[in-house]
Each structure stands twice: as structure tokens, then as C-alpha cells.
Amino acid sequence: MEQSLIKTLEKAFQQSWNKPAFTDIESGQSFTYGDIATRICYIHYIFEELGIKRGDKIAICGSNCTNWAVSMLAIITYGTVAVPLLSGYSNTQLMELCQHCDAKFMIADKRVRNLWEKGKCPMYLLDIEDLLAMIPDNHTDHIERNALNKYSTMYPHGFSATDIHYKEENPDDLLILSYTSGSTGKPKGVMLSYRSIISNLEFGIGALSKNGVNNVLAILPMAHMFGFAFDFLTCIALGAHLHILTKAPVPKVLMKAFQSIKPNYFHCVPLVMEKITNAKVVPVISTPTMRFLIRVPILKQIICNKIRSQLISAFGGNVFEVIMGGAALSKELEKVLNMIKFPYTVGYGMTECGPIISYSDWQKVRMGSCGQAAPRMTIKIISDDPQNIPGEIAVKGTNIMMGYYKNDEATKETIDEDGWLHTGDLGIIDKDGYLFIRGRKKNMLLGPNGQNVYPEEAEDQVLAHSIFEECVVVSRNNKLVALVYVSDTTLRGKGITKAQLNLNDIRREINAHLPNYCQLSQLELRDTEFEKTPKKTIRRFLYK
């Protein structure tokens, strides 16, 4: 591919002009690559009318939809800095982030008009649900009218592929200002250059294009860097058709989408795969008869082949790989997927790397690992014995951020003088360079006998060997306590009530699967779900 993001997009629009590009699964709204380029042209005239210049910041806030995708492309190709804000932020957070990022303009849904008192909105607003209409506040009719007149005068016979000419970027300029979701505190603005995003895009194309890609399903928020880089941008660069899920990715909605779209690949968090596998695979292999048959080598292979085929069919039948990230994959789920040789892999990354750090093709997966260092990235473990003793994971390479916006102190704490970005995650790395995550440095607890305990290890066992759906392990008086939650829906499905749960018996069952230094002293049942970030990560720092 060309070493220019802008020219890659330009070429994709020209070569795939009449091909379908984006479709909203629920509404059916669909755009070809030519439709996208035409709308971008009109939006650029709106930017021009507002006096927006290259390098200015434009915020975009909304759930996944075709108009979000078109808006983001308009921002990028104009040479402005995109500030994607997750739709799950509260009104207060949105106001604070808009002020912090110094945005000159915002593309968002109509709820933003209620963020400020009438006449006090610090920027102009474009309605993401329309893209042809400003959200009225500051007498904007003339802006739309002038933009449309300019477009009509310039292209009286319509906009065509030969009319696309975007100015090429400087690779070291700021492209994305992405706010971390705040699972460990207040969000920070991650500054990502064109160079970082180009490197991630090159990786995405290299990892996925060899299998042939024409249909892609977007489950993750495209405002999140994994969805942005490997569903959104990679899909466009490959001239593929991106089907956008605009509803919550609950199993019923997903299964319907898989059957109608038949995607080649998709990215998801492990929880999505866990729910589907628990519904489609676990009941089949958990019966006494099946457990007996699987012990017979010849029968095991036949059974596993059939189950794998059925699971692939459940995903539409054309999936060559399912890529997971964003959270740990439970050991129990990985054992099942590995046993049936399902084409899954687990990647590792963070917003600060735009996002990819490590990955391996599903045929090279190692149990418990999240792959090897991605191209143009180097990984080291800060430990006296990196293969056996967990240490902080540090990374260096083309992908890493420019720093945190208006936060030099946090930047210096994260990127050292030698250019190593300290991830805050703990891990080990084997002799072949496979990375194994052991937990978060900030989450590490002191066990009863002074050992370092990674709460994720205990939480994984709680979720694998109990009815509970959410868990956070904390330390109280040098003892480990598991805060747990289970929904009424799950309880009804099991035919029991909260009052019938014997927490001590459940705790003993869980402890049977945990090492001595990681034993739980208590289970504490919560009545409500844990508070989460817009990315649906538990805000651990709130719980003690």
C-alpha cells in the first residue's frame, strides 16, 4: 500500500466507486464508495464556510452508524484532527472533554444541544443523523445554503471519481485525539499521528487481506481504536463492504446479523464469544455421553470437527478468523475453542499504540498468549527473568502515541527517556516472543503471605466456576474478597433466587481451582452491575 493514509483513502474511493461501502444493519441505510466521496465533498464546503483550517480539531460523537463513518472520513480527508468521543460518556463528561480538546466544530446527535444553555454552545454542530443539516443554535441556515451553492456551482453535473483530490498529509502530524475511557480514573487525550495510524492500517491489511475480504461486520464501537483501525479503515482500504451493527451486540441480534451478512472476519470482546459459545457449544460437549466419547481419540476428532463446523455456520459460514481483544479470554473458553480447532486469535493493544501491540494468526495461536510483537513494534518485560517472573510490559515502535494532550506529566510517566511506553500491564514473554498477560500493574494486590496477587486470575475462576456474571477482587485487611453480581434473568433461568445462593459453598468450589496464595476469604453479592466506562470496562478504582 502507499505510505499515505489520505492517498490510500482517495484510491479506495476511486477504484471502488460503485461498490457498496457502508450499510446500517437495522435501518438498511447504505452508501457506495461514490456516495461517501460525494457527501465528503459537501461536508468539506461546510468546514470551509465555518473557517475551519487544517490542524483544527473536530469532535464527533455518536453510536456506530453509516453517518458516523462518513463524518469521520470527511474530518480525516480535510486535514483536520478527529476527536472521537464515545457515545456512552455522560453529559458532564462530554462538556468537559469538548472544552479540553479545543474543538472548533462538532458532529453529533441532537442530545448535545441540551449540554449547554441556549446560545452558549462553544462550537457549531452538525446533525450526525442528517449530515445535510446544522443543529440550529447560532443562525446556521446561511452556512448550509452557501455550502450547497458552492457544491452545485463547482459540480453542476455531479461529483465523480475523477474529482477526488485530497491534500497529502505529513506523517508526523496529529490525526486522532482519542480519549481513554477512564477505567482507572479521569480520561486522558491520546495524541496519535498519521504515522501511527498508517502503521496500524498496514498491519491490518497484511493480517487480513491474504484470506480475501468482502464482507465485514462492525461490532466494536468505531470510536474505539480497535474498531476504528481494523474494521473501519482496513475495510475501506480493501474495498470491502462494512455492515454496521447499530444495536447492542446481544446474542440474538448478533446471530441474526451473522446469518444475513456472512462476514469474513469480525472483532469482538471475549464476552461476546463466550455468550455464543456457551449457547452453541458448551451444552453439546457437557453431557455425560459426550464427555465419554471425547475421551476416544478417533471419535474426539470427528466430534470436534462437527462442532467446529456448526459454530462456523452459526457465524454465517464464511468466517476465516475471529479476533478478540480488550479483555482477558477465560481459560475455560479457550480450552473449548482450542479443542475444536476453531479459528480464533487474541490480540493485545491499547489506545496509546493506535492500537496494536501484539497478534498472531489463528494457526499460530498459543494457549494463554496474545501473540507476538506486531510489525514495527518491540516488546520487553521489565523483569530479572522475563520468561518466568512477570514484569511490566514496555513497548517501542512506530505505533506509539505522541503523548497525552495538555498533560506533559502523564506523558513523562508513560514514555521514558529511551522512548519505551510503559503499558501498566504485567506479563511474561517466552523464548519465541509470545506474550502472556498476567494482570494490571495498578490492580496488583498483596496476598495474605506477602505474595503478589493478580486479581484477574481469581476473577477468571469466579466467572468460570460460578453463576456470577461480573466480578472484581479486592484486598481487605490482607484478605481477598470477591465482589460479585448476577442478574435476575440469569437466576430465573437457573430456577433459583438470590436468597437461595450459598455463598460459602460457591466460594469453596472456586477456591478449589485457585492456588493457595490466591484463595478468596469472602464473596460479597452486589444488587447492581458494576459501574463501567463507555467501552464497558469496569471502573475498578471505584471498588475497595
BADRENNU-821694 format. One record per residue (C-alpha): x, y, z; residue in one letter. Coordinates in pm, whole numbers, plus 50000, padded with zeros to 5 digits. Layout:
XYZA...
***
This chain:
500005000050000M501025036549961E502725052750256Q499935078450283S496625074150461L494975101850259I496065087849923K495015052850031T491505065850102L491435085549779E492445054849579K489825033149757A487015057449667F488125059249304Q488655022049247Q485535010449436S483235039049328W480155017849253N480704991149518K478734990649847P480775005650130A478675010250445F475304995950548T473405000750873D472104966050958I468924977551134E467775006550913S469194993350587G470705027450501Q473545020550261S476245040550083F478505031649793T482085044149791Y480925070649542G478135081749778D480705085950055I483045107149841A480125129249730T478975135550087R482545142450196I482785169349930C479655186950062Y480805184650425I484165199550325H482325230150192Y480595233450531I484005232550701F485215259050457E482225281550529E482945279050901L486575289150850G487915255750974I491565250550880K493885220650854R495005210451202G491855223451374D490055198451593K486625184651512I484775163451767A482485135251660I480085118451899C477525092051818G476875054751813S478045032751526N476225041751204C476915049450839T476765086950902N479405083951175W481675066450924A481115092750654V481685121050904S484965106151025M486235102850668L485285139050597A487285150450900I490355129850806I490425139350436T490065176550516Y493295175450715G491665183151050T492225164551376V489485139751464A488305137751826V486065106751851P484025107852172L482295075952282L478515079752292S478425064152639G480015094552805Y477745113453040S476645148852953N479065162953210T481955143053067Q481105153752713L481125190352813M484455186552992E486055167952700L484755192652441C486305220752643Q489545201752699H490125192252333C489585227652194D487275215351918A486135241451665K483225220451541F481235190051646M479295163651455I476895146651695A473335135751763D470715160251882K471215153252252R474285176052250V472035206552206R470975200952569N474545201452701L474775239352705W472335267352777E470805282652464K473295304652283G476255292852493K477415263152284C481145269452220P481045254651866M478885248551564Y477095214951546L476275192451251L473465167051294D475015132351257I471565118251179E471245140150869D474715153050763L472985178950545L471675199850834A473265220051108M471725217351454I470115251851486P471545273951755D473725301051605N471695310151293H473355284751067T470965284850768D473345305850559H476185281050618I474205251950472E472925273850186R476365287050092N477935252350110A475245237849884L475565266649636N479335261849617K478915224549561Y476265229549290S478345256049111T481535235349119M479885202649014Y476805211248804P476775176348652H477505158248980G480625147349164F482685119349004S485665097249087A488005119648885T487045149449106D488645134449418I491865152449510H492795153649878Y495935170350006K498515145150128E499385145050497E502615149950689N503085115850862P504245132551185D501185154951218D498435148051471L495495128751322L493475115051616I492935127951966L491385097652135S490285099052495Y490925068152704T487735055352861S488755061153222G488705026053375S491455037453611T490415073653654G489895105453451K490115101653070P493335113252902K493615125952545G495895102652348V497595120252056M498075096851758L499935107551446S499225097751086Y502345076051109R500855055351392S497545050251212I499275041950880I501375015651059S498255000351214N496495000650878L499434983450710E499294956850979F495544952250932G495864948050557I498774923850595G496944902650853A493574900950680L493874906150304S495514872350231K492244854750308N490094876150082G487744901150243V484444913750101N482034914250398N482944928150739V480744931051048L481444960551281A480564950851638I483054971851836L482495009651859P484285026051567M485165054551803A487345029151986H490755024151826M490404986551759F487134991951572G488485023051401F491705007251272A490714971451190F487034972951100D486625008250966F489935018150800L491094983450697T487714975950542C487845007850331I491445001950220A490434966950100L487354980049918G485134957450130A481534961750245H481234971950612L477974961750780H477474983151090I475684969951398L473764999251545T472144979751829K473734964852140A475594932652046P473364908552236V473464872252113P470024873051943K470904904151740V474354890651654L473164856451541M470664872451303K473374895451166A475824866851114F473304847250908Q472334876450685S475804891450634I478054860550641K481154880750739P484714870250655N486004880950994Y484974901751292F486494916751605H484824913451944C485484913052314V485754877952470P482384882152643L480584881252306V482334848952206M481724834352550E477964840152532K477654824952187I479894795152267T478024788652590N474794787652392A476014767352094K478904745252210V479074740452586V475654723152617P476694698452345V480024688152498I478864688852861S476564658552853T477904626853022P477724607752692T479674634052500M482324637152773R482844599452746F483004599252363L485504627952355I487964606452550R488184582852249V490824598352014P489194588751682I485734599151797L487084631151952K488404643251618Q485104635751441I483064652551714I485304683251731C485234687251352N481454686551356K481174711351644I483664734951478R481684733451155S478444740951341Q479984770651523L481384784951199I477934780551043S476444799751337A478734828651240F477454827750882G479724801050737G482394823650580N484424833550887V488134826550843F489094842251177E487534857151490V489814882451656I489314890652023M490814917352243G490074943452508G489864918652796A491244885252907A489924853852741L488774829053005S490804797153030K487704775453006E486524791852684L489994789952531E490224752752612K486974746652424V487964767552122L491394751552112N489974716352141M487684720651839I490414739751648K488194769951596F489894798551403P490224823451687Y493054845851797T493614871052075V495344903952007G496754928852255Y496894966152226G495974999352379M494735033052262T498245047052315E499505024552032C496675031751795G496125002951899P498044971351802I500954957652008I500834920151951S498974894451741Y499374860351583S497364843651310D494934817651449W497064789251307Q499964801051526K497994807251846V499474795852177R497134789152467M497014818452707G499044841052479S498064872252289C500624866752014G503954881351913Q505004917451861A503264933251564A505364946451274P507294978251360R506784971651733M509174958352000T508124943752336I510184939552653K509334927553002I510854947553287I511854917653499S515024899453603D513584868053444D511104878753168P510214842653078Q509154832953430N508724863353656I506014888153549P507114923653496G505674954753339E505214952952962I507024981052780A506774987352406V508555008252147K507895014051780G506095032951507T502655028451660N503175046251993I501465079152065M502905114152051M501845119152413G498825129852619Y497155162452519Y497895190752764K499385165753009N503175165252998D503375149653344E501315119153244A503285116552918T506605115553105K505235089253343E504205067353050T507005072052794I510545071052935D513625089252807E514555060052583D511185060152408G509705029552582W505975032252651L505135016352987H501764999352943T500894993853309G500194957453224D502174928353367L503294898453167G505934873453066I507324865552721I508504831252609D511634822452410K509704825952083D508414860552165G504854850852259Y503384874952513L501334863052811F499394889353012I499324884053386R497364914453502G497424951953550R500264967453748K497814990853922K495504961954005N498174940254168M497294931254527L499334918554819L498304883354919G497954870555279P501564858155286N503064887655103G502874873354751Q501954894754452N498404885254350V496854894054014Y493104897754079P492324888453719E493484852953794E490884848854070A488184867453876E488624843853583D487934814053810Q484904830853971V483324835853629L484294801053508A483104781353813H480064800053940S476814815753832I478154851153864F478404873753557E480664901253690E483434901253950C486044924254099V488534910254352V489794934754616V492054932654919S490664939755268R492844935455575N495274914255369N492444890855265K491004886854915L487324894554876V485364888854555A482624914154481L480154896054255V476984902954057Y474384880753890V471294893253706S467724883353793D467364869953437T470214845253492T468834834653829L465384828553682R466974807653408G468574785953678K465344784153876G466784799754193I466664832454386T469424853454542K468294841654884A468994805754782Q472634812554685L475024796554935N477984819954901L480264799355124N479714767554920D480294786654597I483444802054742R484834767854836R484144754954483E486004784754334I488934781454577N489384745354467A490544759654134H492824786454280L496394784154416P496894787454794N498184823054774Y495064834054581C492294819454799Q489144840354846L488084847555203S484634860255114Q482104865354834L480164897854859E476994898654647L476054931654481R472484941654390D473534961654082T476034958553800E479464974553839F479845009653703E481525008353362K483275030753113T481665037552772P483815008552645K482054986352903K485184981253114T484544980353489I485785011553669R487854991553915R489185021454104F485685027654247L485674994754440Y487624986954756K
***
